Amino acid sequence: MRITVLGASGRIGRQVVHILKNQRHDALPATRAAGVDAYSGRGLASALSDTDAVVDATNAATTETEEVVDYFRTIAHNVQRAAADAAVRRIVLVSIIGIDEFPAGHYAGKVAHERAYREGPVPVRILRAAQFHEFTEMMLDWTTQGDTAYVPKMRTRLVAARTVAERLAAMVVEPDAADLIEIAGPHELNLAAASAKLAARRGAPTYVEEVILTDDPNHHLQADGALLPGPAAIIAGPTFDEWLDAHDPA
């Protein structure tokens, strides 16, 4: 198959390209560096020409609600138009488990992303994933002040980014894949506790403190388990400890 991967320079997109190429598919990385901007539409028609399917692994640089909603909604509309013109068979989108009721930030943007794709003529398959194991790295980077990281209270089932990429690659090539799939890791985890394990392995920051950010409209949903998978979800390893051993050996 000939498959165009949007967001191919990102954490998931570049792995999807690698996986598809190893399976001998013609995987085309569509990035700004390659002249493709899904938000403005620049280069989309050329990138999708003669393409059988599209993977959307784009990400946003902002979490401001209005901006991120506009960003993802516009991408979905642009891609749907270009895909329909190019007679693309399907679009596969990576999204996030449990986001339907989230009112703000990146989660609200992904809700808009999904809905805008569903409004278009080209069939869409959505893979809703739990937070990645790698999310703990981001938390430490974002929240560390001095010798302490202040990690928001969150219940999750962290999953490896590589595992998500493998499932995305399967969804785009399988003729009869489901329209909506959830994927999560083997164990429910507390995000602060998982981040503390990573910090201890690295030796910094010295402390990890769990906090409830009451000014964040999403805080109660994160804390109460809205981001946990449903009973029909695919549960796949490695575990967080196995990922940690491979990623940051002691």
Secondary structure, DSSP 4 states (H G I P E B T S, - for coil): -EEEEETTTSTTHHHHHHHHHHTT-EEEEE-TTTT-BTTTTBTHHHHHTT-SEEEE----S---HHHHHHHHHHHHHHHHHHHHHTT--EEEEEEETT-TT--SHHHHHHHHHHHHHHTSSS-EEEEEEPPBTTHHHHHHHHHEETTEEEEEP-EE--B-HHHHHHHHHHHHH-TT--SEEEEE-SS-EEHHHHHHHHHHHHT-SSEEEEE--TTSTTHHHHHHTTTS--TT-EE----HHHHHHHHS--
